[in-house]
Amino acid sequence: MDLDTLVAIDVHVHVHADQHGHLALDDELNAAASQYFKGDPYDPTVPDIAADYRGKQMAAVVFTVDAEAATGQMTLSNEEIADLAAQHPDVLIPFGSIDPARGVAGIRAARRLVQEHGVRGFKFHPSLQDFLPNDRAVYPLYEELQSLGVPALFHTGQTGIGAGLPGGRGIKLRYSDPMLLDDVAADFPGLTIIMAHPSVPWQDAAISVATHKANVYIDLSGWSPKYFPPQLVRAANTMLKRKVLFGSDYPLLRPERWIRDFEALEIKDEVRPLIMKENAIVALGLR
């Protein structure tokens, strides 16, 4: 990957379909998410994503979410995603996803994904995977990730998955409170943690955690920048200017729309390249 020629690194890109026609979300959740984001359903495969981002001169962190135990939907293969991403090393950075409920088997899978398939980090969605991030039962998995030297990306705040459905399809928002990650960051200081999204309704908490913990970053995915909470914009311009990362939430929110709205945001000129690329290089250990 030629970092110097990239215009941006998108740290939050979902693989919605595999090479066999299997989808990451079931029809009900997929439709609800598309309605929430006001877009048409689009289920890109890894090669689709590579072609799209290559055309944009961007790199993308790609992943699925292992939530089969909670949702009943078959999880897309981490191995397939990583191996396909390896065919496009100029633009794709593969992350894995492990359901913490897998216990020891999940720890072994994480180690194998890093050592044998080149996975560079892991994505967690506490609300969708139905777990508390600071549950001590999950700590052995974090210990393994810390030992492997790979970051952990956590969904935080509100989610479009299940939005508008009765009971939100049983998905609990409180599991994605960023204050739960303060415990994890404190107990695993060698683990890089990326808190995904503006963490509404806990934005101040996310800013506090990222300010206090050197190993914690924030990605700006999942929201058009024109809707960012003002305190997040202030923090990104000042004390968190080296802790905030560009992320889109592709394919539900496309990078071109995100960037268009970001260009209208009052962000200092010297901060823009940090958010769009330079901070991700540091957080992901790419250089």
N, C-alpha and C positions, 0 to 999 in steps of 0.2 A: 504494500500500500504506500503510495507516494503522498505523504501527508502535506507536502508543500503545494501540490497542485489541487488539493481538495478545497472547495469553497466552504464546506461545512461538514460536521459529523452529527448525524441524527441518532441520538442514543436511545430512541424509543420507537421501534418498528415491529409490528406484530406480523407473524406469519399466520395467515388465516386458513391456508389449505395446503395439503401435502400433494405429492405427485400421483396419488391414487384416488383423489377426489374426496378425501375425508376433510371435514371442516373442524376448526378449533372450537367453534361455538355451535350449539344446537340452533334450530331454526327460530325458536322463540327468542332466545337471548340475542341472536344475530339481528333479528328484526327490531328488537327493542333498542339495541345499541345504535343501529342505523337511524332510527327515528330520533333518538336523543341527540345524535350528532348532525341530524338533518342532512343526511347523505344517502346515496343509493348503496345497497350492499355490494361490496367488492371483496373478493377473497383471493388475494394474490399468493402465489407460490414463491419459493425462494428465487428461482430464476426470474420470475416476473419482477420481484423487488430489485434484484441485481441490475436488470436492464433499465428499470425506471431511475434508480439512483445514479447509475453510470451516466445516463443522459443529463442528469442534473449536476454532475461533477461533485457528488456528495458520497460520503460513506454512511452506512447504516448498521446499527446494532440490531440484530434480528433474533427473535425468540418466539416461543409459544408460552402458554401457561399450563402447567400440569395440575389440573383441577378435576381430574376424572372421579376421584373419590367423593367430591362434594357435588358435582354436577351430573355425573353419569355419562358425560360425553367423552368418548375415547380421546386420549391425549395424542397430539401429533408427536412423531418420533423426534426426540432431541438429537439422536444420532444422525437421522436423515437430514435435519436442518443444518447441523454442523458440517456434515460431509458435503452437502450441496454448497454451503457457504464457502467451503475450502476451494471450490471450483471458481470462485469469484473473489479472490483475496484482495483485489484492487478496490473493492467497494463494500464488502460485507465483513462484519465482525460478529461471530456467533456467540450467543448466550444460551445457556440451558435453563431448564426450569424443573425443580424437584418439589413434589408435594411433601411437606414436612411429615405428613402422616406415614410416609414410607419407612421412617425410622432408619435402622441400620442399612437396609437395602438402598435407601435413598442416598445415604452417605457414600456407599460404595459406588453407586451410579454417578454421583457428582465427581468422584475421583477419576473414574474411568472416562467420563466425558472430557475432563480437562487433559488427562494424560494421553488418551488414545484418539480423541476427536478434535482437539484444539479449541475447546470451548474457553471463552475469555471472561466469563462471568455468569451470574444466575439471576433470573427474574422471579420475584415472589409477588403474589397478589393476595394479601391476607384475607380480604373480604370474600373473594371468590374461592380461595382455597380453605376458608373457614378455620383460621387459626389466629391466635394472638402472637404477634411477633416476639414478644418478650417471655413467652412460655418457656420455662427451663427445659422442657422436653425437646425443644428445637435447638438448644445450644450445641449439642454435639455436631449438628450439621454446620452451624456457623463456625465452629472450631475448625472443621475440615476446610471450609472455604478460606478462612484466615490462613491456615497452613498452606493451602494451594496458592495463595496470593492473588485471588481473583475477587472482583467486587460483587456486591449484592445490590440489586435494583428492586426497590419495594414500591408497589402502588401505595399512594397515600390519598386521603380525602375521599370526596364523593366519587362514585363510579357510574358510568353510563351502562354498565352491564347489569341487567335486571331493572333498570330505571323504567318507571311507569307500569310495571307489572304488579299484580297483587302480592303484597308483602315483599316486593323487590325480588321475588323468587327465592326468598329466604336468605338473601345476601345481607350481611350485617356490616353497616358502615363503620361502627366503632372499632372494628379490628384494624382499620386503616388510619387510626389516629397517630400522627407522627411522634407524639410523646412516647408511645410504646417503643419506638426505635431509639429513643434516648438511652434506654436501658441497654439495648443491644450495642450501641456505639460505645457506651462506657465500659461494658464488659468485654468487648472485642476491639480494642484500640487499633489493632493491626488490620482490621477488616474495613475496606472502603465501602461505604453505604451511600447509595443514591436514592433519595426520596423523590419518587416520580410525581409530577403534576403540581400545580398550585393546590395546596392541601386544604381547600375549603371543606368544612368550616373551621379548620384549625391552622390557618395560615400563619398566625403569629407564633404558634408553637413550632412549626417547621422552621421558621426563620431563627427562632431561639436555638433550636437543636443544631442547625447548620452553623450558626455563629459560634456556639460553645464547643462543638466537637470538630476537631481538625479533620477527622476521617469521614465527614458527612457532607454530601453535595445535594443540590436540588436540580431536578430536570423540569423543564417548563412545558412538558407535553400535555396533550389532552384538552387544552383550552386555547382558543384564539387569544393572542396577546392583547387584543382590545378589551378583553374581559378580565385581565389580570387584576388582582387586588392591588390598590395603590401602594400598600406597604411592601409588597413583593417587588414592585418596580423600583421603589426607593432603595431597598436592600440590594437588588441586583446592580444598581448604579454605584453603590458605595461599599459597605462592609462585606458584601457577598459577591463582589464582582469577579472573584476568582473561584467561586463555589457554585456557580449557576451554569447549567448546560442546556443547549438546544435539544429539544426532542419534539416530535410532532404528534405521535400516536397514530401514525400511518397503519392501516389505510382509512381509519375512521376520520382522521383529520390529516389532510395532505400537507406536505411541507411547503408547497407553493402558496397555499392559503396562509399558513402560519407565518411564513417569511414576509408576505405582503403586509399583514397586519403588524408584524414586528417592526417593519420599516417605519410605520407611522407612530410607533411608541417613542416616548421621550427617554431614550437610552443614549448615554454619552458615546461619542464616536470611538473613543479608545476602549470602551467596554464591549462593543458589538463583536469584534473578532474573538474576544475571550469567550463570550457566550456561544458563538456559532461554531468554534472549533478548538481553540487553544485549551480551554478548561477540560474538555473531553479528552484531549491527548494526555493530560496529566492524570485525570481520574481513572482512565482506562489503562494507563501504563503503556501507551503506544510508542513512546519514544524514550 
